[in-house]
Amino acid sequence: MELKQATTAYWLGSDKNDSLQRVQGISFPDKKLMSEHKKMVKLAEENDHRKKGLEQDLFFFHPLSPGCGFWTPHGARIFNTLLAYIRAEYVKRGYSEVVTPNIFNSDLWKTSGHWEHYRDDMFTFTDGEEEGQTFALKPMNCPGHCLIFGNRVRSYRDLPMRLADFGVLHRNEASGALTGLTRVRRFQQDDAHIFCRQDQVKSEVLGALNFMKSVYDTFGMTFKLERSTRPKKACGLVDDEGNPDPEGIALWDQAEAALADALDEFIGKGNWRDNPGDGAFYGPKIDIKVFDALRRKHQCATVQLDFQLPIRFKLRYTAKAKDGEGDNFERPVIIHRAMLGSIERFTAILTEHYGGKWPFWISPRQAMIVPVAAAFNAYGESLRERLHLLGFAVALDDSSKTLNKKLLLARKEQYNFVLIVGETEEQNNSVNIRTRKNTRVGEVSVEDLIERFNKYRDEKLADDIVDPDQDDSDAKAAFKAKQEAKKAELKAKQKAAAEEKRKKREEERRARELQKEEAQN
């Protein structure tokens, strides 16, 4: 057992309750588990995204805009690559991207119910020209998407309608809660809302879950699923007079059952668990807990079912006409879903997950061109320009540093590849490649280099694959075998050197003994 710290905390996390003394500590059944835990804690501290973000010049914060990150060119590349990745997936999966305003009249939030449940966490202000008009910066996109759906008559043939939005959101987080990129006031989400029919709910939830699995497989993360059910302040459970509302209760029951059916089909019964009372006020949800390389749990993706907002916004679509009947209208169901969640928060998680060693496809520093002498700077610059126009993050070190210092600096800054150019490379229109791990790939033509880079980026391959045409697992096994062979060779050399040194010492000892005997004689 080990005590970590003593602090004060509000009872049940509410500042309306008494302040209590809180003592925090850790304990494990044996010392080995304690040591493993401490090792992970140390690794987490070394890879803290706030530290890595400054070291790699990705983002920073300023007191003149608390809780709002400033993204540098390198950080913006990661940010935009994440957006581009999700946008490409949207095209494959039938989503349509929309753009909505940042500021809305408070009447919108009163209609949605957020004014009642979320007002304290919103940035609000009054219109100086029109007395009594209150506005707020949007903390979420769903009410705006409801306005888009309700802007014209929709048909059952239009559904499902999948609206995606990367709009800027603001939430008035307490200053003491702000923590790097994981808790901010200004952020963007890969937010989308699916408007669908009742009979499409299960297939759309399954589609969102399969989307989520594809995303987290790409980043090498595992996940667990939880169904969060109705909270105490859930909408629709009581009528205007405070009495239980049978229709509202039935809708909640139906929504929770639909999520359970989808989870059973996606991952199997018994492979997910309930999280009672942790649903949103407008509907139950599926929380996805993802695990990073340090085995820490994060809340990123979510899939939420909503029967309440369509009622509040009076949304409807023309249903398929029945025999002998005219047009009739039905109410859609809304599925709120996000894969990455907040791009800011997800970037923080990835920074720590990779330890600052970004995979090539998302790396802000994909290659550094290093001329062996100033005479080859022009060739290096022409190569940098060509790769830059192809969309790769490439830099040129044309400084007066020695070659070894340039190579060391490039590895320290976590460039995925170092491209060495000299007389031979200029004549052959080629480069000499070294990896971030200082593996010497050798001379490769520029055309072959571009083909490899495209394959690394488009197929999101691991960096330790020297030949991108190889299978990932085979390449890793070959790389490991090569490293083991190098270790064995080094060990043999060290053993031979030690033996040689021992023999030399023995010869010197014998020589001294002979000299001593001759002196005595």
Disulfide bonds with the S-S distance in Angstrom:
none
